[in-house]
Amino acid sequence: MGKGIRKAVFPAAGLGTRFLPATKASPKEMLPIVDKPLIQYGVEEAVDCGIDQFIIITGKNKRAIEDHFDTAAELEEKLRNGGKDEMLKEITRLNKIDFAYIRQRTALGLGHAIYCARPFVGNEAFAVILSDDVIDPDFKVLKEMVEVYEKVQSPVIAIQEVPKSETNRYGIIDGELQDGVIKIKGMVEKPDPKNAPSNLAIIGRYILTPDIFDVLEKQKPGKGGEIQLTDALISLMAKRPIYGYKIKGGRYDAGDKLGYLMATVDFALKNSELADPFREFLKARFSAK
Ligand code: G1P
């Protein structure tokens, strides 16, 4: 379990334009779902797979991410002295993890952000986690992808069916699904619904092999003038198979306002402290209408 994958890359340099004005000066990765920032859900998912090296690709206005994963000595002491042990445990849980930060100087796209991680990743397979795709920890998506990777020893991409009208928001793949795994025949970044090869969308979890870096190094800008990971994967497909892993659910597009609200409601309803009073509140809200 997870023995083959030790490193995870978190592209976090995006501008978060779908969530303005909240993301004008604060990173979108720090938006909380209930009480944890989006990026922490992704980090915990990776820890759960045995990953122990974390590479975060940052940009302007992203300092809060570094502070969040740093030790907070003063706060820790205050909690310790105040006997707030539970809270102390919660904020120090990830203290032993080492994070490497690489600054992407210009927002040239997802493919370029991943390329920036090359010196830290070296010559081994690695996970990529896009933290605005929040995944319910009960679904163990990354863990299952690592298991698929261990069998196929080639890149594995998370996919999910989306309404056909939304294909222009995702990388869309072509191929036939068999038992949850698909050998990908083609992909296209954010196609117009008219031209989409399917409604199977790429979700922000990837297991990649290090040969992607040679492709990314030469990758020309694609959709939106950005260096696209999808385009690099298309080129890589000429050399080796790439697999899609159909997730069973539990994914929220928390970089989008509606998806964010859905995640907030569902995660609150799973939170032991909040579930009962929040359910009562929702019931009262709806019966009043
Ligand atoms: C990126 C990828 C896209 C993928 C999506 C998943 O797009 O380019 O292929 O479907 O993540 O969240 P972005 O959401 O960064 O525009």
Residues whose N, C-alpha, C, O or C-beta is under 5 A from the ligand:
A	BS01	G1P	L110 D133 R169 Y170 G171 I202 I203 G204 T230
